């Protein structure tokens, strides 16, 4: 792994067992994140984004399992660590902002207790006075008043709950934060605030953030680089501005054409068809049944490899090969 990359996911495959054949939720994904950057991962629902996130955090539960691959974090393959070894890393150096803050908080515990539990699991010997000060500092850092610490989750709005989850995620100043759909079910004004908060966290803590969302517009706001996923695989990777100016993969083009613009009038276009059944994905390129540039005898036979088309730009498409 190059020294510039802090996290390197190498040929990772995650399957879900069924009564017949497994669902190939993530298949051979290779992806790297640099120190102190926001790497966005975007794609339709069911493309494998969240599975990739929880696999990186080692939270895959049966019937899911990691079939193959490596997750190298700061030069250590965390998939080879024992559960106890990784428990010391989880939430201390690597933290997760899970989907649906509504369900992530314990409904019968006050907010302060939930934040304290996350801290005491790794920092023993902290006095009550120090802990109270730390909880108040964390809440203030995400734009919440000290009184929130005495409240229960049902007393908070959706945006406030999301901010509490973020406060818990940064409680120990982790090096890597995985944010899985942090703006889902929030109105656009609150979404803007959450995205700005993530950007502030990157700058203040100098953390690497993996931002997972289906929203291309949200990614364009704060991501430094963007990875596009389709049907469990990476379709394209590149610097965010270059990806929007000149998307190389037809799927990236389709996602971009569905994003409204305040700069110019344009006709929004949808993408016909449905994602493939990952129990039995199509031969060749997974995207070929929906691709407007489909080449018979090529796209439906040969699987395109993710290749560097130009410096820092990777795409898995026969249109960019040869």
C-alpha positions, 0 to 999 in steps of 0.5 A: 500500500502506498504511504499516502493511503491510510485505509486500503480495501483490497479485493474485498468480497462480502456475501449473504448466505441464502437457501440456494446461492449466496447474494454477492453484496460486495464483489472484489472491491478495491478502494483506498482513502488518504489521510485527512480526506473525505472519500465519498461512496455513491450508488443506488440502494442495494449496490453494496455501500452499507455492506462495505461500511459494516464489513470495514467496521467488522460488524457483518452478522450472519447470514452475512460473511466476508468471503475474501479480501483485506482491509488494511488500516494504518498498515495493519489488516484489521480482518486478521486481528482478534475480536479483542484486538479490534475492540480496542481499535473500534470507536477509538481509532475507527468509528461509525456513524450508522444509518438511521439515528432514530434506531441507533440510540438506546431509548431508555438511556439519557444522552450523557450516559450513552456518550459516557459509555462510549468513552469509558470503554476506552478511557478508564479513570476519568472523573465525573467532573472531567466526564461531564465537561467532555460530554458538554464539549462534544455536544457543543462541537456538534451545535447542541446545548448542554441541556441535551445531555439530560434528555432522552432520544424521544425528546430530540428531533431527527437532526438533533439525534444525528448530531448526538450520534456524530458526537459519540463517533468523534468522542475519542478523536478517531483517525477514521470515521465511516458515515453511512447515510448520515443525512437520510430522512432529514430535511434539506436545511438539516442535511446542509448542517450535517454535511458542514459539520462533517467537513468541520470534523475533518478539518479540526480532527484531521480525520479521514471520513468515508461518506456513504450516500446515494445523493450525488449532490451531497457528495459534491458539497464536501467529498474530495474524491468519489467512488461510484458503486454498482451491483457490488462493484466499483464502477469509477473513482476520481477527484470530485470535480473531475468526476462531475466535469467528465464522468467516464462510466455510463452509470456515473453519467446517469447518476449525474444526469438525475441531479438538478442544477441551479446554474443551468436548465436541464432535463432530468433523466432517469435510468431505465431498468433495475439493478441485477439480482446479485444471486445471479448477476449478468455475465460480463459487465453488471451494468450492460443490461441498462447501459445505453452504450452496450456492445453485444459480444463484448459487454455481455461477455468480458467483465471490465477491470477497474483500470487507471484511465488517467492519473487518479481516474479509474473506471471499469468500462470497455468504452475506456479500455483498449 
